[in-house]
Structure formats: structure tokens, C-alpha cells
Amino acid sequence: MASLNVRAALLSVSFLILALGMWEMATQPPAATEATSEYELLMGVSGSESRVPPPSAVIKVAWAELSNPFYDAGANDKGIGIQLAYSVYRVLTGYLAAMAIALPLGFLIGMSPLMYKALNPYIQVLRPISPLAWMPLALFIIQDSDASAIFVIFICSIWPMLLNTAFGVANVRSDWVNVARTHELNPFKTAITVILPAAAPTILTGMRISIGIAWLVIVAAEMLVGGTGIGYYVWNEWNNLDLASVIFSILMIGVVGMLLDLALGKAQKLVEYKE
């Protein structure tokens, strides 16, 4: 197993070096054949066309940003660490609010066929709606861009947790529930001591899906509402035509998303069990 991991790591690094090398060579500007005339310079005509920045330019931006990630030079000039912190705060706030509603409601739906049949039509209608479609309504009602972004995260996070919780609870083995009834446990005790441990892996799967969707949506939401956050950072750098910073911020979005997923993945392994 150790040998396989080492070989996989070496192969992965080789792929990265090859990809970066090809990217670097493909984005080199062509050699100028004619000097730019004085008239062209006065008219703002450049001697080279706009191109995707090479990896070397992105690395320079990354070094500059990561060497001082928490600087604050005004409303439109904050470090990447501050921007990511705003985004993570919004994601976790909306995510935790969704969890506070989705888990109890999911238990209720999973344990009660009556509640499932009563609520399922509403869930099926609301679940497919794009989270960003709620943004105009949220801005009108809440009248606060930060709270509206959190509300959008809440909306997109609630459905995977709710459905997975209901599914996990409904599919707990009936003989386990019957044993709890034999011991005359009340419904609350049965839910906590029998159903929750049995359904925990499925619940954590829903939570893991939700955090991934929330991180995807916050980038688009912050592009719409502006102000702060990694989504706003990407859009602001695009407006500044700084593609190297745009690529760097895209990579940082991927890294933070991976860390959030790894954290939920570790939690999921803690509740796994073998029958």
C-alpha cells in the first residue's frame, strides 16, 4: 500500500509538471516581427495581443498574495485571506442554519409516513429551484446583501441534508427499532440511541454534499452582491483585466473547497460501521 501511494504521488507530480510545462510554452508571446510605430503607441495599440498568463505569472501573484494574505487597504483592496474568511463565514452560517432545520425535519419525515406524504410535494417543487433565483427576492425582503448571500447558502444547503436524513432514518433496520420498543424506549430516546447512530453515515453524506454545493454557490452569489468575498475578488480582478489574479483565486477556491470536503469526509469515516 505504501509503495502504491508513493507511485501515485510521483505520477501525480509528473502530470502536474507536464501540464505546467505545456501551459508555459503555449502561453509565451510570439516574437515581434515589426516595431510598433509611434502612431500605434499614441492610439494605444500594443505590439502583442492579449493572452492567457503563463504559470510563472500566476506563481508570482500567488507569492505576493500569500506573503501578506490579511492586508486591508480599503473597500476594494483586501488580501486573499480576508476575502476567503468572509466567504467561509457566509457558507458556515448558512450551512449551520440549514442543518438546524434539515436534521430535525428529516428525522420527522423519515419516522412518519404521514409527514412524508404531506411534505414531499413541497420538497419536490422547491428543491429544483436554482439557489441564485432566490437572490432578487432575498435582496428585496432582507435588504442586506450579506444576509441575502447567507440565505442563498441556507436554501442550497438544506435539501441534500433533509433528503439524506429522511432516507437514512426511514431505512434503519426494523428489528433494531423493534428491540427499542421491546425495551419500552420513548420515540425521542429511540431516535437518539438507535436511529441516529444507524442513520449517521447517510446523514453525513448529505452534509458533505451540502457543503460542496454551498461553496459552489457562494462564489456566484458574491459576484452578484459584491462588496467582499472570494466571488467578489474574482469579479473585481476580471474587471481589472488581471487574469493572473483570476486564475490564482480560482485555484484558492478549489483548495478551500477541498479542505471543507476533507473535513466532512473525516467526520463521515468516524460514524461508519460494519454490520
PyMOL commands that set and color helices and strands:
alter all, ss='L'
color gray80, all
select helices_A, chain A and resi 2-26+38-42+55-67+80-111+113-126+131-142+145-170+174-182+187-225+230-239+243-270
alter helices_A, ss='H'
color red, helices_A
deselect
rebuild
show_as cartoon
